[in-house]
Amino acid sequence: MQLTLLALILALLTVIGFMIGRSRAAASVGGRVAELHSVPSYHGVYVALWAGLPALLLFVAWTASEGWLAMQLVLSALPERLTTGDGQSVALLKADILNLARGISTGREADPLVVGAARRYAALRDLAGWSLLAVGASLAVAGLAWGRHRIGPDLRARPAVERVVRVALVVCSLVAILTTVGIVLSLLFEALRFFSVVSPLDFLFGTHWSPQMAMRADQVGSSGSFGAIPLFAGTLLITVIAMAVAVPVGLMAAIYMSEYAGRGVRTWLKPALEILAGIPTVVYGFFAALTMAPFVRSVGEAVGLDVSSESALAAGIVMGVMIIPFVSSLSDDVINAVPQSLRDGSYGLGATKSETIKQVVLPAALPGIVAAVMLAVSRAIGETMIVTMASGLTANMTANPLQAVTTVTTQIATLLVGDQEFDSPKTLSAFGLGLVLFLVTLCLNMVALRVVRTYREKYD
Amino acid sequence: MSIQSGIPSPLKLRPRADDRPGQRSGAVLPNKMTARGVKVFYGAKQALKGIDLDIRENRVLALIGPSGCGKSTFLRCLNRMNDTIEGCRVEGQIALDGEDVYGKAVDAVQLRARVGMVFQKPNPFPKSIYDNVAYGPRIHGLASGRDELDEVVQTSLKRAGLWAEVKDRLREPGTSLSGGQQQRLCIARAIAVSPEVILMDEPCSALDPIATAHIEELIDELRANYTIVIVTHNMQQAARVSQRTAFFHLGEMVECDDTEEIFTNPRDERTQGYITGRYG
């Protein structure tokens, strides 16, 4: 309530600040705008920033610390017997106070002391909200007045505004980077917890994957085995099958589009191929499980092969189809980037079109094509849904594409689906797998980007 | 080699006896290629408006004229390079040794092996120097065996005046050479398929004066074995390297005569205006 009000006030003051700044700047030189250091609209933005920015920063800092501060105040008023104890009981007490303050029943008879604390907490928060409103609004007005006061013909409004804009740009790029770092760190710490239970060597080189753990000492069941080799092998098998489909088809399609197809064909063929990339992977999963897998099975049976109903082949083929547009679209771009002068040079020597493509165009485009293929590989490795639906969850260690296999990503998904305790090795192993997956795709992407970059340096 | 001796002086390249005005060389020398009523359209736009031109054997013909006058277009008609441009249509007749190059029996691919081309910007393939030169002989099966191919590569590089500079680094990429060396590599590459005619589309416009001098000297040597047609924006260059010059203007061939005649005594006032620098 107070926050919405404050946001409205700030928005209003910013707009007013902009208009005041602009008109005052013009007025300060009697309408001869050319005498100003900066264009009047920069003066407007300058005042608007003074009105909005300090209040906004205060708002951010306030909301970040307010809840914690209020809680500390309330807790310090409570008798010591409630607030001392192990971490869990204090966390429980805090949760009770928070819930009661919001009017949610805790489900048991509450200690009157806690109820009182909750009431105080709610009152404090309310007070804090109003004072934030008051302080924020006055800060905005003060900022507006200060900004307005500064305006004059000599004010260097543009550089000031540009500095603020630059800081904003830096902050935005930092957000993206910090998010990545945060993801990596959370992955890393959970993985470390896993590796403190299971030895990394057993994990990386063990050949038996069976993450089920007995929950109780007397339970009949496996004790958990975390050899990830079958998963890596399954991932590799499916990736190889997918690339065996995607690379030839995608590359040939790219060659047709860039070298043979007329402009008319190209304009609809390329988007049509790219539609493939827009289909959700779950839909590919349907196709793999309901159409491709039975088809592979019936073909296999017709020639007398034993095919399981969920096979690596079915999943791999469908995944390959999914990746075709990656290979074809990127390869098409790099083939188009090969200078026409090279083709002319080859034609000028009496080479045919196919000789030119094979011996001049493709070698020139090779680094880019390799990069396209590597990006497609990292895409194939990261793909989850198709395998989950079409190839199953059995961690077979086999090179036979007619059997069911499972992949790293599929296992991660199944390990974390449903109710899980987040301290058992079974759940934690997902983070171990995730870390390996992340490192592998990171390496692939880095190599691919490097190859692309060297290629670009050559022709631009 | 010093720069002085590198630049062929107009004096040194004075038209030989058989090219002098008065002794009409057309009577003596056979026409290697002839163009009659050549019209070219890019879509609806007409780029050439009926060109009649004779190209004499073992002579250098220079095509000059302001930008966009159609001289490059005409050059690209001679070996049907325009076939690769979408929406380009050629009318009229072009003959090589009396045979219509746009005839049904002629394959553009085979034609281009006989009428080679060197482009404005050096365009070595992303291959080694050796493979660049060996490219043509390989695809046409001109050399049987390794030794013969080595021989062809060496001869071509020597004729292009590049052998001494690259003989120790034939395995390095062609793109590692300097601009002038790259252009001579492209000439060597064209020579390697033993063409009868070599078309050059402003071969020196991307080169510095020293490299230009090299190429010009080379062109003069090459005409002993090849018929050469060169498009150039540089009128001094046309005067230095060619025996005959054709002046193109707005898609028409204004006049074609012995080079000395064109530069000293042009018949058309447009030619006069262009060579004296009034426009273009």
Interface residues (C-beta under 8 A of the other chain):
Chain A: G262 R263 P339 S341 L342 R343 D344 G345 S346 Y347 G348 L349 G350 A351 T352 E355 Q359 V360 P363 A364 K458
Chain B: N79 M81 T84 E86 V109 Q110 L111 R112 A113 R114 G116 M117 V118 F119 K121 N123 P124 F125 P126 K127 Y135 G136 I139 H140 T175 C186 R189 A190 V193 L199
